Amino acid sequence: MMKFSLICHAVIISVFSGSIASALELAIPNSTLAPGKKTDAGAAAIPAKWKLAEGDNANCIKWVGKTQHGEEISHVAISKDVVLSCQFDVPELTEKEAKVKGDWTGVLSLDHIGTVGKGTARCEASLHDAATGEKIDSITAKAGYEVDAEKPATFRVWKEFSAKEMAELVGKKLELRISVKGSTPVVVSGVSLSRLHSQPSGKLFGRSNGGSGPDLLGVGSLGFDAMTEHRQNILTVIKVRKGSPAEKAGLKDGDQIIGVASKPLPVNNLNPSWDWFYNSHEATIGRAVAASWSTKPPQGRGVVSLEVLRSGKPASLRCQLSQPMDFENILSSKNKEVMHQQMIDYLVKTQHQNGSWKGPIQTTFSALALLATQDPAHAPRIKNAVDWMLNKYPEPENFGNLGYWHSSYAGILYAEYYLATGDERVLPRMAAILRWVRSGVYTSKWGMLCLGHGTGGLPYGQKALVAPAAHALVFDSLAEKCGIESGLWDVLLPYMEHSWSDPAKGGHGAMGYNASYKDKGEFWSRSGLFAMAAHLRGEREDMEDAMISFMRGHHPWIRNSHAYGEPGGSIGLIALNLCRPDYFTEVLNAYGWWFALAWEPEFGLRFTMPHMGAPYMGAEDLINATYALVFAAPKKTLFITGGEKRNWLDVSKLETPLSPVIVRRDKAGNVALECRLPGPKICYTLDGSEPSKDSAIYQKPIEFPAGGTVKARAIGDGIKLGETTTVNFGPAKAGWKVLAASGHKDPAEAVRRAGYAIDHSLSHSWLTDIGQDAAGYPHHIVIDLGGEMDLNGVKITFKRDKGAAQKCVVLGTDTLTEQPKLLGEATWEGYQAERSVKLTKPAKVRYLRLEFSQPFTENSISLALREIDVE
């Protein structure tokens, strides 16, 4: 178990010279095939890293068979007096393992398939000290039945090692020997030595983003959590829930599950693939749960037996399920609506008082799941969730370092909410997010504009990544249905096309991570997202079809969805429902075993760690939200699920709490007032006095070109007043215009970007291109003030320290034909967001040129500037 187990299994299980994944399943050699041909050197027969005693080459042969799922697998047939051996080291506990309280024990196991021909034989697996040859222990089993494909038979025998015995093995080189005594060769299908912890817990989990665990396995239907480990044939129980079928059957915390439904557990495979889909412990238990309702097993309908190892001997526990798990045809299952309702109930119970769930992702999916029910009773909860998002993230930059992901989730929620309710409060926020995203595109390694995780730049050597852009494009496609056009699709499409594995060019059809990594492993969510965006827009049907088809044929990678597993898996399913409902039904039904495993009646779904990511993303709070949305998808109640109905939910009578006022002004000098949580009326003054219920009520943008002081506060019913916001403005920049700027190889794009420096908005910044072949410092901007202005200085507001300049020179002129004159310069020590350049003397100019010659951060090429003002 843990590091030891991984190393040990990697060697020992190579006794199977074919597929490892299904090695310990009931995999019988094909009775129509002869044994593998023997060679003089025994090369075709001897598994890698194993050796035979001298002279035994002719007595060890390879048998090829198939698992119950059709994969080829090899076994070893060992003849009389053969000794097959392998050496390995037992490493010390890792620092992480050593810190976990509890004992480490061990289990040696051996599988028999049967005998070659009639007769009896005895097979022994023995453990020795490799240095001395001293025998440490062994397990022995008799085999007296012939290998028969029509009557498959296998059995596993076990030998338990105490904590003291296992401790004595640490640091030693061991040798494992397999031998056969008797007149008949024996077919062997597996031997392993596992290390197990007496108190398994999350402290032993091995990863947060990719890798092979150990990980959490949530068995909701039986009522326990376990620690699932790659290439392990034992499943250790972490926690048994009170009152569950498992507890009633006698399962205990720390138990070692060795079999399910009277069959030994296979070698667990946590690699995202068909191996996981068929041979993981998750799939094995899930299928056993589902089968207990679809057949009439001897132990009774709805009964799942668990075999556990106690005192070195198997004991069988009989778990009677409390609820039928009929998911062969999920969408028509009687259980589907019951489980869906219980997931919705889970969301209702777990919504925080402020309207949110855990964060922007959970809040988005939970609110969408409630919205998808089209139940008016959920209107207050949905509005409260949207209000939380509006209040938490009043400016796009509030979404943080992963801003393009989180703001896109929020945008999708805003759009679906607006289409359902007609509540226009969300429209300005949607438009602001899209402007912000559009302002942060940079040039990729291949020359196309693209997005990173946020405005900070492009990762992976300017190659960037598809996923943030794919999320943003779904939001952008929905925004167009709300009447907001950003042009983002046209900007990002060349990069998306370049990252796609185009079948017309010999590709596989899925959307790559970027153009340098058009993988078949992490494609699920990014392919689904782009297909969803294309479908909503009615464009690039060829790309949509190719991606959706690839997803259908490679669905076992659903849990390996980019960096987070979920919500990526459910996103892909929703895309299948939108683009090809028949594929959606087919793939969803393929996971009937997972729903049978994960559903805990009266709770909802229990969480199992995806192949990539997710502890930081969420657990039960995430999958109950996302799969409630998946279950509602065929009803087409949202636009992302194929719906078209608008304005069906009335939220007009629901109250919106008072919040601080946000004061903004555009270049023309028009002041716009908006509550941080939009909705309530706003009273304001322009003369510096305190606003009251008798003050002017804001109804439309206020003309305020000369500047001055604006004070505003929200006003509720009666005499309720919110806190006062005060903002001082200078003259408006109505006539201001950027004539030239650095920061992009395309002069027009450079000017467009620089325009954010004079737009009166601190939310949108002048971001010079820091992508491929970006020129970097020095940077400059030339501004036409629209007429002569009396100046005493220039005020500059930077966005971040890595985008700040250390030196600024201000030049000015009255006409474009004369040489600019030096008006002032400044060199700053230390970072401050707001900086000023005082002119050497007052000046009257029309044209300003600002030159930034040195970055504040060494080797930085970026200029990230929020706003330029004059004093």
Secondary structure, 3 states (H helix, E strand, C coil): CHHHHHHHHHHHHHHCCCCCCCCCCCCEECCCCCCCCCCCCCCCCCCCCCEECCCCHHHEEEEEEECCCCCEEEEEEECCCCEEEEEEECCCCCHHHHHCCCCEEEEEEEEEEEECCCCCEEEEEEEEECCCCCEEEEEEEEECCECCCCCCCCEEEEEEECHHHHHHHCCCEEEEEEEEEECCCEEEEEEEEEEEECCCCHHHCCCCCCCCCCEEEEECCCCEEEEECCCCCCEEEEEECCCCHHHHHCCCCCCEEEEECCEECCCCCCCCCHHHHHHCHHHHHHHHHHHHHHCCCCCCCCEEEEEEEECCEEEEEEEECCCCCCCCCHHHCHHHHHHHHHHHHHHHHHCCCCCCCCCHHHHHHHHHHHHHCCCHHHHHHHHHHHHHHHHHCCCHHHHCCCHHHHHHHHHHHHHHHHHHHCCHHHHHHHHHHHHHHHHCCEECCCCCEECCCCCCCCCCCCCCCHHHHHHHHHHHHHHHHCCCCCCHHHHHHHHHHHHECCHHHCCCCCECCECCECCCCCCHHHHHHHHHHHHHHCCCHHHHHHHHHHHHHCHHHHHHCCCCCCCHHHHHHHHHHHHCHHHHHHHHHHCHHHHHHHEECCCEECCCCCCCCCCCCCCHHHHHHHHHHHHHHHHCCCHHHCCCCCCCCCCCCCCCCCCCEEEEECCCCEEEEEECCCCCEEEEECECCCCCCCCEECCCCEECCCCEEEEEEEECCCCCECCCEEEEECCCCCCCEEEEECCCCCHHHHHHHHHHHHCCCCCCCEECCCCCCCCCCCEEEEEEEEEEEEEEEEEEEECCHHHCEEEEEEEEECCCCCCCEEEEEEECCCCCCEEEEEEEEEEEEEEEEEEEEEECCCCCCCCEEEEEEEC
